[in-house]
Amino acid sequence: MDARPIDTSPPPAAIAPAPAGDAAQVRGWLDEAESACGAARLEEACALTVRALEAVLPADADPALRVRAAGLRLACLFQSGALQTVVGEADTLLPILRASSPTPALVRVLRQVCLAANETGQSERALSLAQECQQLALSSGDKGLQSLGLNALACTLERMGDPWQGERLMTEALAMAREHGQRHELLLALCNLSALRIGRFHLLRDARSLDEARQPLIHALDAAQEALALAREAREPFPQVLVEGNLGEILLHLGRLLEAGPYLQSALAAAQHHRYQAQEWRIHCSLGELELAQGQAPAAWDRLQGTLQRVAAAEQPITRLRLHHTLSRTAAALGRFDDALQHLQAYLRLERGRAVSQLHAQSELFITRLEAEQVRLEAQRQRLRAAELEADVRRDPLTGVGNRREIQQRLPDLLRDAAASELPLTLVMVDVDRFKAINDHFGHSVGDQVLERLGQLLRDATRGPDLIGRVGGDEFLLVLPHTALEPAREVCERLRRTVAQYPWHGIAAGLRVTLSLGLAGTPPHDESTLKARADRALYRAKAEGRDRLAWG
């Protein structure tokens, strides 16, 4: 998406080997390399990173310099378009970066190596790197890094033949980049979103009507125009070449040929000036298609044939696919039908190889997703089981309400929250009137049924945040957070009437059950003080004749 692979030239002979261990000199080389890379002097930057790495790879070298040199080396190679070299050297350099590189730097490098693997047809490698990049970004909690992680995965899915899923993820990456507010992530998301939509057009152009195939390009145009404004503001040549190339290609396939030409010519001139050879090849493809669309088939043939010869030795499956496809149509326009068939066959061979690679990578992705889903479900089951066991430990088995352990766990927190928020809380002691007589007269089985039904009535009368606990044989505690004494009295009075009017005779003929309740409200927020006040109020309710409530 961001670049196409080329082979880098070896370092100029004037650059001598590095003296190992000279940290100050290595820092100087790396500073020069960063400056050269920023100024698009990529051969110089790549050569300086080679010299720095030679100095810092020994075990006794400064680890921070080793990390900086490795990251800068891959970044320079990526920007130069040497994507095959990026993937090759990543085997050596990524372990260095994983060992001690800061998360932001590692996420950015992983994304670059992932894109390099995508463009060189290494789908499985790209998928593995994209997943690592995304997981690392997610664990960081940083929205900007998460945007880059999604960006890498989206590009990989598009290259695996699923531009729809890729576009969905890239849209999420764009939303995160906007939220994060960093121009770099926003520019990358816009640039790659427009590239993904161009890719969807190429996928659809021979399978659907032209109007339907062009639909992604209409949306791509907006993204590319916004990206171009950002790239010009940044005054960085590499992203500007990318975006102008995208914009010219979009306009070309929308049939706006006069508008497409200036963008493509500007992008080509900049790519040639800065030696972005991979981008130059891509732009030549678009210019060849432009010439074909303008009726200049001989010029298109010469341009495309020359580009194919230069690309032939490179691991450039995407660009070669497009070249063969366009050359087949150009040859047909020229009446060179044998050449048209030859290029069509070459295109189909490459497409079959790409399809096999995509299917294999998709299979790996499916297995990875399936395994991840199984792990997630098992972890969820374990959490639910642990929660159930914890709930069982804190639940009274007969009544279904909390037990003393539940009260010990939750009541202190409820009191602290009430004190901190300065909101009221009411504590209620509830006792079944003459419960011993019920057991003696009707039997313990009936007594257990009374307590079981009472637990349900208590749950029905309270809210989710309220605390209900059984603290004795026939004694319960209610805690009503955010509830002052007067509304608490209304709740308790309704509960008292509900219990008194309940058809207990359905359990045993002649059975009648009533409650006495004692209430105490904050302040103070001291547990022992509230319980003592509620207990005294409960005893007063009983002394005054039972089946009533009192407060203190």
Buried (B, 14 or more C-beta within 10 A) or exposed (E): BBBBBBBBEEBEEEBEEBEEEBEEBBBEBBEBBBEBBEEBBBBBBBBBBBBBBBBBBEEEBBEEBBBBBBBBBBBBBBBBBBBBBBBBBBEEBBEBBBEEBEBBBBBBBBBBBBBBBBBBBBBBBBBBBBBBBBEBBEEBEBBBBBBBBBBBBBBBBBBBBBBEBBBBBBBBBBBBBBBBEBEBBBBBBBBBBBBBBBBBBBBBBEEEEEEEBBBBBEBBBBBBBBBBEBBEEBEBBBBBBBBBBBBBBBBBBBEEBEBBBEBBBBBBBBBBEBBBBBBBBBBBBBBBBBBBBEEBBEBBBBBBBEBBEBBEEBBBBBBBBBBBBBBBBBBBBBEBEEBBEBBBEBBBEBBEEBEEBBEBBBEBBEEEEEEEEEEEEEEEEEEEEEEEEEEEEBBBEBBBBBBBBBBEBBBEEBBEBBBEEEEBBBBBBBBBBBBEEBBEEBEEEBBEBBBBBBBEBBBEBBEEEBBBBBBEEBBBBBBBBBBBBEEBBEBBEEBBEBBBEBEBEEBBEEBEBBBBBBBBBBEEBEBEBBBEBBBBBBBBBBEEEBBBBBBB
